[in-house]
Amino acid sequence: MSQVDNQSDILFLSDTQAPMWVERLVLRTHQNTKATTTIFAEILRLKPPVLYWLGDIVSLGFRNNKWPIIDKFLDACRQSGTAVYAIMGNHDVMGRPRKGARNFQQRFPEHSHTGYVKTTNATAVVMLNSNFSTLSAADLVKQQIWYEQTLQELDADPAVEVVIVTCHHAPYSNSKLVGSSKLVQQRFVPPYVKSQKARLFITGHSHAFERYQFEGKEFLVIGGGGGLRQPLNTSPSRLPDLATSYKPLFHYLAVRREGNGLQLTSYCLKKDFSGFDVGYAYEIAAVETNA
């Protein structure tokens, strides 16, 4: 897949937050905000049917002055016919969670903080909230029940060919700053592994491209929307990343369904910001089902 097909490809993006001053103390900057606006411009040029945004939209969600660049992009997406669905990352609710969540909900009215699902071209994308500390005990239970029931319903729905599960925090990552989320491993991974049609689990949070296979299932980390690059564990104790040679600064993901399989392409921003290259491409093969 050498270029995005605006009719059949759906795009995924994560971690577009501008660097915070405290992050700049420990991590190098690389024209991060310019990178984000360049990715935005590319998405607007491509006019995909849908963009799924996997959290950390802005650096501090409660601050109104962080949102104008996002509002401009969202308005342009609406005008070009691209639907945009998002989930909250930790930065979106950092500091003042309730106000951050309100600001987020205003921009993404179809969002549900206890999980929701959207389907495009027979591909269902399940969007979960992994900010567990901001959820009440009742909401945690509500989301878990909804998630498990939804996967069962999608498995039984003949109109759905493939299911993709998403949340913000990565169940598996070699990031030295954020690492793997044990709670996502415990709560979200087992139902995903059990689901027949769920073929891919995509997250952000770790500012890197990482690919893993566990229990016969695929896991991708795509936190390349503009956040500061995070150092990765390269010691013998690291997780078995299948994309060790592909570590671009900035990138987004295109996904195309082929039957009940998927073709995936990560597009990376060129170092001179002049455009995007195909950085990493592979497929999740279609499989025969009993349906």
MISE-811668 format. One record per residue: z, x, y of N, C-alpha, C in turn. Coordinates in Angstrom, 3 decimals. Last residue first. Example, Ala and Ser with C-alpha at 12.3 -4.5 7.8 and 13.67 -1.06 7.14 Angstrom:
BEGIN
<r <7.080 12.850 -2.250> <7.140 13.670 -1.060> <7.870 12.900 0.030>>
<r <7.800 13.190 -5.690> <7.800 12.300 -4.500> <7.800 13.200 -3.300>>
//
This chain:
BEGIN
<r <10.336 -18.598 -18.607> <10.006 -19.866 -17.950> <8.609 -20.327 -18.344>>
<r <10.964 -16.211 -19.571> <10.951 -17.297 -20.551> <10.523 -18.615 -19.949>>
<r <8.804 -13.608 -18.246> <10.014 -14.441 -18.273> <9.850 -15.536 -19.316>>
<r <7.754 -10.264 -17.876> <7.545 -11.575 -18.478> <8.866 -12.327 -18.536>>
<r <7.805 -8.655 -14.668> <8.262 -8.775 -16.045> <7.932 -10.172 -16.561>>
<r <6.455 -6.255 -12.387> <6.641 -7.625 -12.834> <7.055 -7.641 -14.296>>
<r <8.187 -3.354 -11.195> <7.159 -3.989 -11.999> <7.499 -5.440 -12.329>>
<r <8.504 -2.305 -8.123> <9.369 -2.854 -9.155> <8.466 -3.759 -9.993>>
<r <6.959 0.619 -6.789> <6.943 -0.797 -7.162> <8.035 -1.094 -8.188>>
<r <6.901 2.588 -3.754> <7.005 2.423 -5.205> <6.995 0.934 -5.522>>
<r <6.844 4.978 -1.172> <6.327 3.728 -1.729> <6.514 3.720 -3.237>>
<r <7.517 6.485 1.843> <7.993 6.353 0.460> <7.521 4.999 -0.048>>
<r <6.093 6.663 4.238> <6.994 7.730 3.841> <7.368 7.703 2.380>>
<r <3.360 6.213 6.085> <3.926 5.760 4.817> <4.791 6.898 4.290>>
<r <4.178 6.636 9.582> <3.550 7.075 8.347> <4.156 6.338 7.160>>
<r <3.609 5.530 12.915> <4.375 5.490 11.670> <3.528 5.965 10.500>>
<r <3.580 7.052 16.216> <3.233 6.033 15.243> <4.064 6.175 13.987>>
<r <4.549 8.936 17.925> <3.200 8.426 18.175> <2.782 7.321 17.219>>
<r <6.856 10.409 17.864> <6.965 9.000 18.251> <5.599 8.344 18.484>>
<r <6.811 12.860 16.729> <6.399 12.790 18.140> <6.358 11.363 18.666>>
<r <7.561 12.277 14.122> <8.476 13.053 14.958> <8.117 13.019 16.432>>
<r <6.937 8.858 13.177> <6.514 10.245 13.327> <7.422 10.971 14.309>>
<r <9.002 6.755 11.273> <8.512 7.093 12.602> <8.135 8.572 12.660>>
<r <7.997 5.459 8.122> <8.857 6.315 8.929> <8.186 6.661 10.250>>
<r <8.193 2.770 5.953> <7.396 3.384 7.015> <8.322 4.181 7.920>>
<r <8.395 2.183 2.593> <9.181 2.570 3.766> <8.255 3.293 4.739>>
<r <7.388 -0.391 0.535> <6.931 0.748 1.313> <7.866 0.970 2.492>>
<r <7.110 -1.949 -2.602> <7.961 -1.577 -1.477> <7.402 -0.337 -0.789>>
<r <6.251 -4.724 -4.446> <5.756 -3.455 -3.934> <6.539 -3.141 -2.666>>
<r <7.676 -6.452 -7.201> <7.668 -6.144 -5.778> <7.009 -4.794 -5.532>>
<r <7.204 -9.264 -9.487> <7.488 -7.877 -9.143> <7.376 -7.663 -7.641>>
<r <6.305 -11.661 -10.164> <7.756 -11.557 -9.994> <8.172 -10.093 -9.826>>
<r <3.472 -11.270 -8.219> <4.049 -12.041 -9.316> <5.556 -12.079 -9.141>>
<r <4.385 -9.249 -5.898> <3.258 -9.288 -6.833> <3.758 -9.972 -8.094>>
<r <5.433 -9.215 -2.530> <5.624 -9.744 -3.885> <4.313 -9.693 -4.648>>
<r <6.298 -6.528 -0.505> <5.232 -7.459 -0.886> <5.459 -7.911 -2.319>>
<r <8.034 -5.249 2.201> <8.130 -5.708 0.815> <7.036 -6.742 0.569>>
<r <8.784 -2.498 4.268> <7.897 -3.631 3.995> <7.956 -3.955 2.514>>
<r <11.300 -1.155 6.359> <10.821 -1.416 5.002> <9.910 -2.635 4.981>>
<r <11.566 1.621 8.670> <11.742 0.210 8.317> <11.051 -0.005 6.976>>
<r <13.188 4.471 10.267> <12.282 3.836 9.311> <12.565 2.342 9.203>>
<r <14.132 7.746 11.222> <13.970 6.336 11.599> <12.907 5.688 10.712>>
<r <14.450 10.229 9.877> <15.432 9.780 10.870> <15.364 8.277 11.072>>
<r <13.992 10.427 6.283> <13.510 10.351 7.655> <14.622 9.915 8.603>>
<r <14.121 11.706 3.571> <15.254 11.438 4.450> <14.798 11.418 5.908>>
<r <13.139 12.227 0.527> <12.703 11.365 1.640> <13.909 10.981 2.487>>
<r <14.142 13.535 -1.625> <13.216 14.279 -0.764> <12.741 13.474 0.438>>
<r <15.711 11.684 -2.985> <16.375 12.830 -2.344> <15.452 13.589 -1.394>>
<r <15.618 9.126 -4.141> <14.747 9.465 -3.010> <15.302 10.665 -2.254>>
<r <17.468 8.480 -5.991> <16.115 8.695 -6.496> <15.138 9.090 -5.387>>
<r <20.726 9.677 -6.250> <19.723 9.139 -5.339> <18.330 9.488 -5.870>>
<r <23.358 9.524 -7.941> <21.989 9.916 -8.299> <20.926 9.200 -7.466>>
<r <26.052 10.675 -5.800> <25.414 9.640 -6.608> <23.951 10.013 -6.846>>
<r <27.662 13.921 -6.006> <26.896 12.883 -5.320> <26.340 11.858 -6.316>>
<r <28.941 16.068 -7.047> <29.590 14.769 -7.227> <28.787 13.623 -6.624>>
<r <27.584 18.372 -6.299> <27.367 17.846 -7.659> <27.993 16.473 -7.890>>
<r <26.710 17.527 -2.850> <27.455 18.272 -3.873> <27.146 17.701 -5.255>>
<r <25.749 16.256 -0.692> <24.759 16.933 -1.528> <25.424 17.744 -2.653>>
<r <26.310 13.484 1.239> <26.914 14.337 0.211> <25.809 14.947 -0.646>>
<r <24.854 13.487 4.489> <24.931 12.982 3.126> <25.592 14.000 2.213>>
<r <25.540 12.580 7.879> <25.405 13.596 6.837> <25.621 12.987 5.457>>
<r <23.579 10.196 9.690> <24.847 10.547 9.058> <24.626 11.612 7.987>>
<r <22.036 9.730 12.835> <21.921 10.191 11.462> <23.276 10.636 10.914>>
<r <22.743 6.826 14.763> <22.812 8.277 14.604> <22.789 8.672 13.132>>
<r <20.349 4.085 14.593> <21.692 4.661 14.636> <21.662 6.160 14.393>>
<r <17.802 3.145 14.116> <18.076 3.808 15.388> <19.457 4.402 15.520>>
<r <17.241 2.144 11.587> <16.710 1.438 12.751> <17.009 2.073 14.096>>
<r <17.875 2.914 8.934> <17.121 3.809 9.803> <16.577 3.186 11.073>>
<r <19.201 2.167 6.414> <19.851 2.187 7.723> <19.176 3.089 8.734>>
<r <18.647 1.166 3.805> <17.564 1.351 4.783> <18.116 1.424 6.216>>
<r <19.096 1.526 0.405> <19.782 1.623 1.689> <18.714 1.962 2.722>>
<r <18.632 -0.347 -2.586> <18.062 0.425 -1.486> <19.008 0.397 -0.289>>
<r <18.693 -0.645 -6.045> <19.497 -0.710 -4.827> <18.859 0.197 -3.777>>
<r <17.755 -2.341 -9.057> <17.400 -1.498 -7.914> <18.318 -1.753 -6.715>>
<r <19.075 -2.201 -12.436> <18.735 -2.895 -11.187> <18.545 -1.903 -10.040>>
<r <20.155 -1.110 -14.721> <18.789 -1.614 -14.769> <18.328 -2.326 -13.519>>
<r <22.610 -0.135 -13.903> <22.562 -1.283 -14.821> <21.189 -1.939 -14.826>>
<r <21.182 1.206 -11.007> <22.375 1.057 -11.827> <22.245 -0.220 -12.655>>
<r <19.410 3.286 -8.982> <19.269 2.348 -10.094> <20.566 2.371 -10.900>>
<r <18.789 3.806 -5.462> <19.580 3.965 -6.676> <19.161 2.941 -7.720>>
<r <17.931 5.423 -2.497> <17.486 4.540 -3.579> <18.277 4.858 -4.846>>
<r <18.129 5.583 1.029> <18.653 5.964 -0.277> <18.190 4.943 -1.309>>
<r <17.825 6.654 4.234> <17.099 5.944 3.194> <17.616 6.473 1.863>>
<r <20.548 6.180 6.585> <19.680 7.012 5.745> <18.819 6.078 4.908>>
<r <23.295 5.428 7.554> <22.092 5.683 8.352> <21.190 6.677 7.621>>
<r <24.867 2.837 5.918> <24.579 4.267 5.840> <23.264 4.519 6.570>>
<r <24.117 0.166 6.865> <25.422 0.791 7.104> <25.357 2.307 7.009>>
<r <22.256 -1.762 4.650> <22.208 -0.722 5.662> <23.520 0.043 5.664>>
<r <20.616 -2.938 1.620> <21.698 -2.881 2.600> <21.368 -1.846 3.671>>
<r <19.289 -4.843 -1.040> <19.018 -4.016 0.144> <20.199 -4.090 1.106>>
<r <18.409 -5.113 -4.272> <19.597 -5.273 -3.425> <19.418 -4.297 -2.256>>
<r <16.153 -6.788 -6.438> <16.372 -5.771 -5.420> <17.593 -6.132 -4.578>>
<r <15.823 -8.879 -8.156> <15.208 -7.611 -8.539> <15.561 -6.469 -7.600>>
<r <16.800 -11.816 -9.524> <17.199 -10.858 -8.489> <16.742 -9.466 -8.911>>
<r <16.239 -13.328 -11.764> <15.171 -13.152 -10.768> <15.529 -12.150 -9.671>>
<r <18.612 -13.261 -13.292> <17.332 -12.914 -13.906> <16.286 -12.565 -12.847>>
<r <21.805 -11.947 -12.500> <20.693 -12.831 -12.146> <19.375 -12.344 -12.742>>
<r <23.584 -9.885 -13.035> <23.472 -10.984 -13.992> <22.235 -11.853 -13.743>>
<r <23.460 -8.313 -10.770> <23.051 -7.741 -12.052> <22.793 -8.845 -13.076>>
<r <24.537 -10.164 -8.941> <23.174 -9.657 -8.780> <22.649 -9.100 -10.100>>
<r <27.170 -10.444 -9.851> <26.260 -11.597 -9.912> <24.797 -11.194 -9.755>>
<r <28.026 -7.615 -9.443> <27.947 -8.251 -10.769> <27.071 -9.505 -10.814>>
<r <27.802 -7.113 -6.528> <26.915 -6.475 -7.503> <26.883 -7.208 -8.847>>
<r <29.739 -8.477 -5.023> <28.333 -8.863 -4.905> <27.439 -8.275 -5.999>>
<r <32.356 -7.556 -5.701> <32.082 -8.964 -5.410> <30.605 -9.344 -5.502>>
<r <32.419 -4.796 -6.308> <33.218 -5.743 -7.088> <32.738 -7.178 -6.926>>
<r <30.701 -3.603 -4.447> <30.515 -3.365 -5.879> <31.213 -4.432 -6.716>>
<r <31.955 -4.456 -2.131> <30.613 -4.961 -2.427> <30.300 -4.751 -3.908>>
<r <34.306 -2.950 -2.420> <34.382 -4.415 -2.416> <33.020 -5.040 -2.678>>
<r <33.440 -0.324 -2.237> <33.989 -0.785 -3.510> <34.040 -2.310 -3.572>>
<r <30.760 1.003 -0.736> <31.717 -0.090 -0.560> <32.185 -0.585 -1.930>>
<r <30.372 4.537 -0.235> <30.094 3.316 -0.995> <31.175 2.279 -0.739>>
<r <30.157 6.120 3.052> <30.260 6.086 1.604> <29.893 4.747 0.979>>
<r <30.463 6.863 5.740> <30.798 5.493 5.327> <30.889 5.329 3.810>>
<r <30.134 9.685 5.966> <30.911 8.922 6.953> <31.345 7.560 6.426>>
<r <28.538 10.712 4.023> <29.882 11.285 4.140> <30.750 10.486 5.101>>
<r <26.519 8.719 1.967> <26.930 9.027 3.338> <28.354 9.571 3.351>>
<r <25.597 7.929 -0.461> <26.113 9.291 -0.374> <26.508 9.677 1.044>>
<r <26.281 4.665 -1.740> <25.729 5.539 -0.705> <26.380 6.910 -0.787>>
<r <26.408 1.405 -2.858> <26.262 2.803 -3.291> <25.616 3.611 -2.165>>
<r <26.709 -0.900 -1.451> <27.580 -0.698 -2.613> <27.551 0.746 -3.096>>
<r <26.707 -0.867 2.082> <26.038 -0.440 0.855> <27.026 -0.311 -0.303>>
<r <26.999 -3.655 4.189> <27.657 -2.470 3.624> <27.070 -2.123 2.263>>
<r <25.363 -6.007 4.594> <25.307 -4.833 5.461> <25.833 -3.576 4.781>>
<r <23.232 -7.448 2.068> <24.419 -7.496 2.905> <24.368 -6.238 3.763>>
<r <20.959 -9.225 -0.070> <21.234 -8.324 1.048> <22.653 -8.528 1.576>>
<r <18.751 -9.641 -2.794> <20.111 -9.807 -2.270> <20.336 -8.793 -1.157>>
<r <15.881 -11.369 -3.615> <16.387 -10.133 -3.025> <17.765 -10.437 -2.445>>
<r <14.091 -12.799 -6.256> <15.256 -12.894 -5.377> <15.631 -11.487 -4.911>>
<r <10.952 -14.305 -7.055> <11.779 -13.108 -6.925> <12.931 -13.396 -5.976>>
<r <9.924 -16.929 -7.264> <9.515 -15.889 -8.210> <10.493 -14.712 -8.236>>
<r <10.558 -20.314 -6.959> <11.003 -18.972 -6.563> <10.626 -17.974 -7.650>>
<r <9.891 -22.683 -8.071> <9.160 -22.306 -6.854> <9.524 -20.904 -6.374>>
<r <11.627 -23.197 -10.141> <10.296 -22.680 -10.478> <9.483 -22.250 -9.251>>
<r <14.920 -22.325 -10.244> <13.936 -22.939 -9.346> <12.544 -22.380 -9.640>>
<r <16.847 -20.949 -11.606> <16.329 -22.175 -12.227> <15.204 -22.827 -11.423>>
<r <17.514 -18.896 -9.916> <17.000 -18.555 -11.242> <16.335 -19.766 -11.899>>
<r <18.593 -20.419 -7.868> <17.317 -19.742 -7.647> <16.688 -19.323 -8.970>>
<r <20.992 -21.251 -9.057> <19.994 -22.252 -8.657> <18.622 -21.624 -8.451>>
<r <22.283 -18.795 -9.395> <21.988 -19.615 -10.568> <20.896 -20.641 -10.245>>
<r <22.519 -17.998 -6.730> <21.724 -17.187 -7.652> <21.353 -17.985 -8.906>>
<r <24.221 -20.067 -5.828> <22.872 -19.924 -5.281> <21.986 -19.093 -6.195>>
<r <26.611 -19.595 -7.188> <25.866 -20.825 -7.455> <24.422 -20.714 -6.991>>
<r <27.314 -17.125 -6.027> <27.084 -17.204 -7.465> <26.294 -18.465 -7.838>>
<r <27.508 -17.893 -3.291> <26.631 -16.817 -3.740> <26.295 -16.953 -5.221>>
<r <29.520 -19.878 -3.271> <28.156 -20.187 -2.814> <27.159 -19.169 -3.365>>
<r <31.713 -18.383 -4.135> <31.246 -19.529 -4.927> <29.813 -19.868 -4.566>>
<r <31.857 -16.529 -2.021> <31.663 -16.071 -3.408> <31.131 -17.196 -4.286>>
<r <32.270 -18.132 0.243> <31.065 -17.313 0.141> <30.798 -16.913 -1.313>>
<r <34.764 -19.311 -0.386> <33.586 -20.147 -0.139> <32.300 -19.338 -0.327>>
<r <36.438 -17.071 -0.498> <36.223 -17.877 -1.702> <34.952 -18.707 -1.563>>
<r <36.257 -16.285 2.176> <35.909 -15.351 1.107> <35.598 -16.097 -0.183>>
<r <37.252 -18.532 3.459> <35.838 -18.181 3.630> <35.373 -17.188 2.576>>
<r <39.944 -18.429 2.682> <39.119 -19.581 2.300> <37.639 -19.268 2.405>>
<r <40.735 -16.064 3.890> <40.792 -16.168 2.431> <39.912 -17.318 1.937>>
<r <38.372 -15.262 6.516> <39.623 -15.830 6.009> <39.576 -15.877 4.490>>
<r <36.831 -12.205 7.468> <36.743 -13.512 6.835> <38.121 -13.975 6.372>>
<r <37.061 -9.652 8.303> <36.979 -10.668 9.357> <36.905 -12.076 8.784>>
<r <37.000 -8.101 6.029> <38.264 -8.157 6.772> <38.246 -9.192 7.888>>
<r <34.325 -8.174 5.147> <35.347 -8.950 4.442> <36.635 -9.105 5.245>>
<r <31.495 -8.115 5.932> <32.629 -7.824 6.817> <33.855 -8.588 6.296>>
<r <29.369 -8.953 4.464> <30.254 -7.960 3.835> <31.326 -7.445 4.792>>
<r <27.733 -11.835 3.934> <28.598 -11.210 4.936> <29.563 -10.258 4.235>>
<r <24.302 -12.047 2.792> <25.745 -12.154 2.610> <26.500 -11.402 3.696>>
<r <21.436 -13.664 1.951> <22.033 -12.858 3.014> <23.536 -13.106 3.050>>
<r <18.728 -13.610 -0.180> <20.110 -14.059 -0.060> <20.831 -13.111 0.893>>
<r <15.507 -14.565 -0.129> <16.373 -13.493 0.352> <17.759 -14.074 0.598>>
<r <12.928 -15.306 -2.360> <14.170 -15.786 -1.753> <15.035 -14.589 -1.374>>
<r <9.590 -15.653 -2.338> <10.609 -14.607 -2.376> <11.835 -15.113 -1.630>>
<r <7.560 -17.442 -1.939> <8.233 -17.465 -3.252> <9.227 -16.325 -3.441>>
<r <7.074 -17.032 0.834> <6.083 -16.662 -0.184> <6.736 -16.471 -1.550>>
<r <10.419 -16.961 1.617> <9.081 -16.740 2.154> <8.175 -16.315 1.016>>
<r <13.556 -18.406 2.127> <12.487 -18.132 1.173> <11.155 -18.028 1.897>>
<r <16.988 -17.631 2.669> <15.686 -18.020 3.203> <14.615 -17.609 2.204>>
<r <20.452 -18.401 2.659> <19.277 -17.942 1.938> <18.018 -18.461 2.618>>
<r <23.781 -17.237 3.531> <22.675 -18.197 3.574> <21.461 -17.577 2.909>>
<r <27.289 -16.767 4.177> <26.096 -16.573 3.375> <25.047 -17.659 3.551>>
<r <29.227 -17.329 5.987> <29.611 -17.321 4.572> <28.370 -17.321 3.675>>
<r <28.071 -17.441 8.438> <28.950 -16.300 8.183> <29.489 -16.270 6.764>>
<r <24.677 -18.117 8.751> <25.965 -18.649 8.302> <26.849 -17.478 7.908>>
<r <21.984 -18.461 11.072> <22.929 -17.616 10.347> <24.169 -18.408 9.941>>
<r <20.482 -19.898 12.779> <20.447 -20.312 11.370> <21.394 -19.486 10.499>>
<r <20.757 -18.647 15.287> <21.428 -19.936 15.043> <21.417 -20.386 13.582>>
<r <21.076 -15.897 16.564> <20.583 -16.208 15.225> <21.216 -17.513 14.745>>
<r <22.194 -15.828 19.081> <20.864 -15.237 18.882> <20.241 -15.652 17.555>>
<r <24.635 -17.064 18.713> <23.738 -17.573 19.757> <22.318 -17.056 19.547>>
<r <25.815 -15.417 16.825> <25.372 -16.756 16.419> <24.428 -17.368 17.438>>
<r <26.488 -13.163 18.392> <25.526 -13.051 17.295> <24.942 -14.417 16.950>>
<r <28.424 -14.200 20.068> <27.205 -13.642 20.644> <26.104 -13.533 19.596>>
<r <30.327 -14.891 18.102> <29.716 -15.920 18.956> <28.411 -15.415 19.555>>
<r <31.007 -12.398 17.043> <30.381 -13.383 16.166> <29.713 -14.490 16.976>>
<r <32.196 -11.262 19.320> <31.015 -10.652 18.730> <30.256 -11.632 17.854>>
<r <34.379 -12.963 19.574> <33.343 -12.978 20.610> <32.065 -12.348 20.094>>
<r <35.713 -12.299 17.182> <35.303 -13.677 17.459> <34.215 -13.741 18.516>>
<r <36.171 -9.449 17.238> <35.317 -10.085 16.228> <34.833 -11.483 16.588>>
<r <36.230 -7.040 19.214> <36.608 -8.450 19.415> <35.735 -9.298 18.488>>
<r <35.836 -4.545 17.578> <36.605 -4.693 18.817> <37.133 -6.096 19.034>>
<r <32.805 -5.535 15.928> <33.788 -4.503 16.248> <34.521 -4.820 17.551>>
<r <30.774 -7.059 15.016> <32.080 -7.728 15.158> <33.178 -6.733 15.527>>
<r <28.652 -5.340 14.960> <28.447 -6.646 15.591> <29.757 -7.391 15.800>>
<r <29.486 -3.208 13.439> <29.413 -3.042 14.883> <29.261 -4.384 15.612>>
<r <29.249 -4.220 10.815> <30.580 -3.966 11.369> <30.555 -3.794 12.885>>
<r <26.678 -6.790 10.915> <27.259 -5.541 10.464> <28.617 -5.336 11.111>>
<r <25.493 -10.004 10.003> <26.326 -9.180 10.868> <26.754 -7.898 10.174>>
<r <22.011 -10.756 9.461> <23.406 -10.791 9.056> <24.185 -9.807 9.914>>
<r <19.105 -12.750 10.359> <19.980 -11.573 10.422> <21.338 -11.853 9.814>>
<r <15.666 -13.432 10.766> <16.946 -13.829 10.198> <17.820 -12.591 10.087>>
<r <12.909 -14.485 12.532> <13.875 -13.402 12.410> <15.197 -13.970 11.901>>
<r <9.415 -15.101 12.309> <10.783 -15.610 12.148> <11.718 -14.424 11.934>>
<r <6.819 -14.609 14.485> <7.635 -13.937 13.477> <9.033 -14.553 13.449>>
<r <5.192 -15.563 16.531> <5.273 -16.321 15.283> <6.033 -15.645 14.168>>
<r <5.190 -14.506 19.020> <4.159 -14.014 18.102> <4.213 -14.693 16.739>>
<r <7.362 -15.713 20.221> <6.037 -15.951 20.788> <4.927 -15.523 19.844>>
<r <9.434 -14.647 18.672> <9.175 -16.097 18.661> <7.768 -16.391 19.162>>
<r <9.235 -11.954 19.425> <9.001 -12.361 18.035> <8.681 -13.845 17.950>>
<r <9.978 -12.102 22.122> <8.620 -11.693 21.786> <8.273 -12.055 20.341>>
<r <12.662 -12.826 21.820> <11.741 -13.718 22.531> <10.298 -13.388 22.179>>
<r <13.607 -10.522 20.533> <13.630 -11.805 19.836> <12.695 -12.814 20.497>>
<r <13.289 -8.589 22.593> <12.559 -8.463 21.331> <12.495 -9.801 20.596>>
<r <15.080 -9.579 24.500> <13.665 -9.418 24.843> <12.814 -9.343 23.581>>
<r <17.480 -9.422 23.077> <16.972 -10.725 23.518> <15.488 -10.661 23.852>>
<r <17.750 -6.660 22.817> <17.580 -7.485 21.615> <16.983 -8.835 21.991>>
<r <18.143 -5.907 25.417> <16.996 -5.340 24.702> <16.685 -6.140 23.436>>
<r <20.583 -7.405 26.043> <19.285 -7.680 26.683> <18.074 -7.129 25.952>>
<r <23.093 -6.701 24.710> <22.136 -7.607 24.081> <20.773 -7.752 24.760>>
<r <25.111 -5.340 25.922> <24.446 -4.665 24.810> <23.249 -5.458 24.283>>
<r <26.403 -6.879 27.759> <25.401 -5.946 28.274> <24.697 -5.156 27.175>>
<r <28.340 -8.315 26.385> <27.099 -8.995 26.728> <26.011 -8.022 27.172>>
<r <30.155 -7.238 23.721> <29.747 -6.866 25.079> <28.368 -7.441 25.399>>
<r <30.520 -7.807 21.075> <31.227 -8.644 22.042> <30.804 -8.352 23.482>>
<r <29.123 -5.897 19.564> <28.596 -7.246 19.697> <29.259 -8.093 20.760>>
<r <28.247 -2.807 20.078> <29.458 -3.614 20.271> <29.031 -5.044 20.579>>
<r <25.686 -2.011 19.254> <26.839 -1.137 19.011> <28.171 -1.868 19.144>>
<r <23.626 -4.402 17.406> <24.021 -3.670 18.612> <25.292 -2.876 18.314>>
<r <23.214 -4.854 14.700> <22.133 -5.141 15.643> <22.372 -4.352 16.927>>
<r <24.439 -4.503 12.195> <24.569 -3.517 13.266> <23.381 -3.624 14.209>>
<r <22.055 -6.151 9.902> <23.320 -5.858 10.563> <23.325 -4.631 11.453>>
<r <19.451 -6.453 8.834> <20.623 -6.351 7.970> <21.853 -5.780 8.668>>
<r <16.990 -8.735 9.233> <17.712 -7.716 9.986> <19.112 -7.616 9.393>>
<r <13.792 -9.560 8.288> <15.201 -9.671 7.903> <15.940 -8.456 8.472>>
<r <11.079 -11.234 9.591> <11.850 -9.997 9.646> <13.282 -10.308 9.259>>
<r <7.982 -12.768 8.704> <9.446 -12.803 8.788> <10.004 -11.382 8.845>>
<r <5.246 -12.369 8.979> <5.767 -13.747 8.969> <7.274 -13.808 9.170>>
<r <4.532 -9.760 11.447> <4.815 -10.222 10.076> <5.328 -11.654 10.108>>
<r <3.121 -8.376 13.667> <3.293 -9.827 13.572> <3.515 -10.293 12.134>>
<r <2.525 -5.752 14.438> <2.178 -6.191 13.089> <2.232 -7.706 12.924>>
<r <3.552 -5.559 17.020> <2.122 -5.320 16.796> <1.678 -5.893 15.452>>
<r <6.239 -5.983 16.549> <5.512 -6.956 17.370> <4.003 -6.792 17.207>>
<r <6.761 -3.668 15.106> <6.928 -4.975 14.464> <6.171 -6.046 15.242>>
<r <6.322 -1.754 17.118> <5.488 -1.757 15.917> <5.573 -3.100 15.205>>
<r <8.370 -2.341 18.921> <6.979 -2.483 19.354> <6.034 -2.542 18.160>>
<r <10.604 -1.687 17.329> <10.406 -3.058 17.818> <8.942 -3.285 18.187>>
<r <10.186 1.071 17.087> <10.135 0.218 15.897> <9.907 -1.235 16.302>>
<r <10.602 1.725 19.766> <9.308 2.007 19.154> <9.127 1.202 17.875>>
<r <13.253 1.059 20.127> <12.249 0.288 20.874> <10.845 0.537 20.330>>
<r <14.379 3.015 18.396> <14.545 1.584 18.133> <13.485 0.767 18.850>>
<r <13.653 5.390 19.709> <13.192 5.125 18.343> <13.277 3.637 18.018>>
<r <15.061 5.138 22.083> <13.592 5.141 22.128> <13.026 4.848 20.753>>
<r <17.609 5.429 21.032> <17.228 4.147 21.633> <15.714 4.038 21.747>>
<r <17.523 8.127 20.089> <17.741 7.002 19.189> <17.295 5.667 19.772>>
<r <16.924 10.846 20.508> <16.210 9.799 21.240> <16.305 8.469 20.471>>
<r <18.930 11.841 18.687> <17.503 12.151 18.528> <16.671 11.070 19.218>>
<r <22.174 13.406 18.625> <21.273 12.325 19.018> <19.825 12.802 18.895>>
<r <24.551 14.419 16.131> <23.464 14.720 17.056> <22.664 13.470 17.380>>
<r <28.026 13.604 16.025> <26.687 13.510 15.465> <25.632 13.781 16.536>>
<r <30.399 13.790 17.436> <30.334 14.410 16.108> <28.930 14.413 15.495>>
<r <30.094 12.587 19.875> <30.962 13.762 19.798> <30.789 14.511 18.482>>
<r <28.654 10.313 19.522> <27.927 11.480 20.039> <28.778 12.753 19.977>>
<r <30.597 8.507 18.877> <29.740 9.008 17.805> <29.002 10.272 18.235>>
<r <31.634 7.966 21.370> <32.507 8.636 20.414> <31.698 9.191 19.235>>
<r <29.522 6.616 22.592> <29.904 7.947 23.092> <30.764 8.702 22.072>>
<r <27.173 5.221 20.244> <28.364 5.112 21.079> <28.821 6.516 21.472>>
<r <23.649 4.581 20.043> <24.803 5.453 19.783> <25.951 5.195 20.762>>
<r <22.635 1.173 19.441> <22.562 2.400 20.245> <23.794 3.254 19.971>>
<r <21.721 -0.269 16.303> <22.681 -0.107 17.384> <22.477 1.212 18.125>>
<r <20.222 -0.902 14.149> <19.493 -0.638 15.393> <20.425 -0.383 16.568>>
<r <20.545 -1.413 11.251> <21.250 -0.396 12.041> <20.444 0.051 13.256>>
<r <17.466 -2.334 9.621> <18.923 -2.315 9.729> <19.378 -1.213 10.665>>
<r <14.882 -4.436 8.296> <15.316 -3.439 9.272> <16.836 -3.477 9.335>>
<r <12.042 -5.545 6.550> <13.486 -5.395 6.589> <13.830 -4.237 7.518>>
<r <9.338 -7.893 6.283> <9.910 -6.646 6.764> <11.431 -6.708 6.778>>
<r <6.909 -8.956 3.949> <8.089 -9.277 4.747> <8.781 -7.969 5.083>>
<r <3.421 -9.432 3.588> <4.562 -8.523 3.633> <5.704 -9.119 4.458>>
<r <1.339 -11.240 3.866> <2.136 -11.291 2.637> <3.338 -10.358 2.643>>
<r <0.197 -10.974 6.433> <0.338 -12.290 5.833> <1.321 -12.300 4.663>>
<r <0.000 -8.348 7.269> <0.860 -9.251 8.036> <1.016 -10.629 7.412>>
<r <0.438 -5.661 5.396> <-0.361 -6.885 5.373> <0.459 -7.960 6.070>>
<r <0.683 -2.332 6.449> <1.338 -3.625 6.320> <0.305 -4.748 6.331>>
<r <-1.037 0.101 4.426> <-0.681 -0.506 5.706> <-0.088 -1.889 5.464>>
<r <-1.139 1.050 1.872> <-1.264 2.001 2.966> <-0.936 1.401 4.322>>
<r <0.000 0.865 -1.189> <0.000 0.000 0.000> <0.000 0.899 1.237>>
//
